[in-house]
Amino acid sequence: MNLEEVRELKLRNQLKAVNFIESGHAPMVIELVYTDNDQTFKALLKNDHGDVITCHNLKEGYDICLGIGVRAANLVQIETDDEATMSDYADYCTKSIPLSF
């Protein structure tokens, strides 16, 4: 989903949440939660070339969101336990922090 599509969703009140997804040392991505025909969908924010937009810090994410009129988001941090001590599968833990800007 690109920036123009997000603006349209916001104008039609279909944009329900914006999440900054942070996982380990990987760049942060922006996830959009929206509704369409009474169904909820999730999509990552992409540029006009179809590449996922990544951010190296919260300020970059804030600037993108402010540019499309979004003033709140959730910071979602995904943590994994040390895989060296795990049996067969990593146990994932997700924490969410509401942000206003």
C-alpha positions as a Markdown table, in Angstrom:
| # | Residue | x | y | z |
|---|---|---|---|---|
| 1 | Met | 0.0 | 0.0 | 0.0 |
| 2 | Asn | 1.5 | 3.4 | -1.0 |
| 3 | Leu | 1.1 | 6.8 | 0.6 |
| 4 | Glu | -1.7 | 7.9 | -1.7 |
| 5 | Glu | -3.7 | 4.8 | -0.8 |
| 6 | Val | -3.2 | 5.5 | 2.9 |
| 7 | Arg | -4.5 | 9.1 | 2.4 |
| 8 | Glu | -7.6 | 7.7 | 0.7 |
| 9 | Leu | -8.2 | 5.2 | 3.5 |
| 10 | Lys | -7.9 | 8.0 | 6.1 |
| 11 | Leu | -10.3 | 10.3 | 4.3 |
| 12 | Arg | -12.9 | 7.4 | 4.2 |
| 13 | Asn | -12.3 | 6.6 | 7.9 |
| 14 | Gln | -11.1 | 3.1 | 7.0 |
| 15 | Leu | -7.6 | 3.4 | 8.5 |
| 16 | Lys | -7.9 | 1.8 | 12.0 |
| 17 | Ala | -4.3 | 1.7 | 13.2 |
| 18 | Val | -0.7 | 2.4 | 12.2 |
| 19 | Asn | 2.0 | 0.2 | 13.7 |
| 20 | Phe | 5.7 | 0.8 | 13.7 |
| 21 | Ile | 7.1 | -2.7 | 13.7 |
| 22 | Glu | 10.5 | -3.1 | 15.2 |
| 23 | Ser | 12.2 | -6.5 | 15.2 |
| 24 | Gly | 15.7 | -6.9 | 16.6 |
| 25 | His | 18.3 | -5.0 | 14.6 |
| 26 | Ala | 16.3 | -4.9 | 11.4 |
| 27 | Pro | 14.9 | -1.6 | 10.1 |
| 28 | Met | 11.5 | -0.6 | 11.3 |
| 29 | Val | 8.5 | -1.0 | 8.9 |
| 30 | Ile | 5.1 | 0.6 | 9.0 |
| 31 | Glu | 2.1 | -1.6 | 9.1 |
| 32 | Leu | -1.4 | -0.3 | 8.3 |
| 33 | Val | -4.6 | -1.8 | 9.7 |
| 34 | Tyr | -7.7 | -0.9 | 7.7 |
| 35 | Thr | -11.2 | -2.1 | 7.0 |
| 36 | Asp | -12.9 | -2.8 | 3.7 |
| 37 | Asn | -16.4 | -4.2 | 3.3 |
| 38 | Asp | -16.5 | -5.0 | 7.1 |
| 39 | Gln | -13.3 | -7.0 | 6.9 |
| 40 | Thr | -10.0 | -6.0 | 8.6 |
| 41 | Phe | -6.8 | -6.1 | 6.6 |
| 42 | Lys | -3.1 | -5.4 | 7.3 |
| 43 | Ala | -0.5 | -4.1 | 4.8 |
| 44 | Leu | 3.0 | -2.7 | 4.9 |
| 45 | Leu | 3.6 | 0.8 | 3.7 |
| 46 | Lys | 5.4 | 0.8 | 0.3 |
| 47 | Asn | 6.8 | 3.4 | -2.0 |
| 48 | Asp | 5.6 | 4.0 | -5.6 |
| 49 | His | 7.9 | 1.3 | -6.9 |
| 50 | Gly | 6.4 | -1.4 | -4.6 |
| 51 | Asp | 9.3 | -1.6 | -2.2 |
| 52 | Val | 8.6 | -1.7 | 1.6 |
| 53 | Ile | 9.5 | 1.6 | 3.2 |
| 54 | Thr | 11.9 | 1.2 | 6.1 |
| 55 | Cys | 12.8 | 3.6 | 8.9 |
| 56 | His | 16.0 | 3.6 | 11.0 |
| 57 | Asn | 14.4 | 5.5 | 13.9 |
| 58 | Leu | 11.0 | 6.8 | 15.2 |
| 59 | Lys | 11.5 | 10.3 | 13.8 |
| 60 | Glu | 11.6 | 9.0 | 10.2 |
| 61 | Gly | 8.3 | 7.1 | 10.9 |
| 62 | Tyr | 6.8 | 10.2 | 12.5 |
| 63 | Asp | 7.7 | 12.3 | 9.5 |
| 64 | Ile | 6.1 | 9.9 | 7.1 |
| 65 | Cys | 2.9 | 9.7 | 9.1 |
| 66 | Leu | 2.7 | 13.4 | 9.6 |
| 67 | Gly | 3.0 | 13.8 | 5.9 |
| 68 | Ile | -0.2 | 11.8 | 5.4 |
| 69 | Gly | -2.1 | 13.3 | 8.3 |
| 70 | Val | -1.6 | 10.5 | 10.8 |
| 71 | Arg | -0.9 | 11.7 | 14.3 |
| 72 | Ala | -0.9 | 8.4 | 16.3 |
| 73 | Ala | 0.6 | 5.0 | 16.0 |
| 74 | Asn | 1.7 | 2.0 | 18.0 |
| 75 | Leu | 5.3 | 0.9 | 18.5 |
| 76 | Val | 5.3 | -2.8 | 18.2 |
| 77 | Gln | 8.5 | -4.5 | 19.4 |
| 78 | Ile | 9.0 | -8.1 | 18.5 |
| 79 | Glu | 11.5 | -9.9 | 20.7 |
| 80 | Thr | 12.8 | -13.4 | 20.4 |
| 81 | Asp | 14.3 | -15.5 | 23.1 |
| 82 | Asp | 17.9 | -16.6 | 22.6 |
| 83 | Glu | 17.6 | -19.2 | 19.9 |
| 84 | Ala | 20.7 | -21.0 | 21.1 |
| 85 | Thr | 18.9 | -22.1 | 24.3 |
| 86 | Met | 15.6 | -22.9 | 22.6 |
| 87 | Ser | 14.5 | -26.5 | 21.9 |
| 88 | Asp | 12.9 | -26.7 | 18.4 |
| 89 | Tyr | 11.1 | -23.3 | 17.9 |
| 90 | Ala | 11.8 | -19.7 | 18.9 |
| 91 | Asp | 9.2 | -18.2 | 21.3 |
| 92 | Tyr | 8.1 | -14.8 | 20.1 |
| 93 | Cys | 6.9 | -12.0 | 22.4 |
| 94 | Thr | 5.2 | -8.9 | 21.1 |
| 95 | Lys | 5.0 | -5.6 | 23.1 |
| 96 | Ser | 3.0 | -2.6 | 21.9 |
| 97 | Ile | 3.4 | 1.0 | 23.0 |
| 98 | Pro | 0.9 | 3.7 | 21.9 |
| 99 | Leu | 2.5 | 6.9 | 20.5 |
| 100 | Ser | 1.0 | 10.3 | 19.8 |
| 101 | Phe | 2.9 | 12.9 | 17.8 |
